[in-house]
Amino acid sequence: MSWNAEREKKSTEGSRAPIGVFDSGVGGLTVMREIMRQLPSERAVYFGDTARVPYGSKSRETVLRYSRQIIRFLRTRGVKAIVVACNTASAYALETIRGEIDLPVIGVVKPGAKVAAQATRTGRIGVIGTEGTIHSQIYPEYIARWNPQAVVLGKACPLFVPLVEEGLLEDPVTDEIASRYLKAFDGSGIDTLILGCTHYPLLRSTVRRIMGETVTLVNPAYETARSLKELLRERGLENPDAQASGRPEAAEQAQGGHPGQYEFYVSDSVEHFQRFANTILPFAVEKAAQIPIEEY
Ligand code: DGL
């Protein structure tokens, strides 16, 4: 094979590789769901650190160490790009990791911040997230890149994650807690609110009811999938096997994936993960494997 043909073959093989997606647990499945919807031709490997969740209350050093281990694991699956599908890990680890590896890496904060910065009319933006994400000030930093005048108000909502994990998406307890948290924005004049934690898009209707119709809710998961698509195109890494995209059966295939298109790994037992995954993904996750992540 000529040198050029060899190179061409290598690069096509590279673009057929899966995308690595990781989160502290199940929440990143909201990002995975958007990737499945918006990039139906791509393969993906998901890792949820269910044994060590939550990251939201941990230190920067710990989240960085965990993220490095996960990336080492994902590399053993031959991924071509990495999506840090966790706001806290995006806030604490993304920039460092990016300097350490030779793969494209994107997080969830930048895409959400960009859209919010461009969407606001009043110039006042709210962000809700874990303590780590809010404390890191990462959203205000990114928002300032596109809208330096914007005023950003953050509110940590630590009870939202356990409420979602308990399946209390529509529940009077969730309504009560959300009302108390979101009171922080009373009279603030925000017209845009970023759901800055992977679990929060699942509480969208509760947040919508409390904030009213006039506030734009930004779901970083949706924006991240769009940015990923753009990134793969720019780098020539789109999967050339258009088994789904552009064909009439595309939507149907994207619902179920084809065998081997998606792989799921966790660091704790798979049962809880599967139960949760099966309530939010467009198809049943039949297989997931437990990985001894501390060994990576
Ligand atoms: N995935 C985390 C995030 O988006 C939420 C759960 C946790 O605290 O680990 O920040």
Residues whose N, C-alpha, C, O or C-beta is under 5 A from the ligand:
A	BS01	DGL	D23 S24 G27 V53 P54 Y55 G56 S57 A85 C86 N87 T88 T130 V161 G196 C197 T198
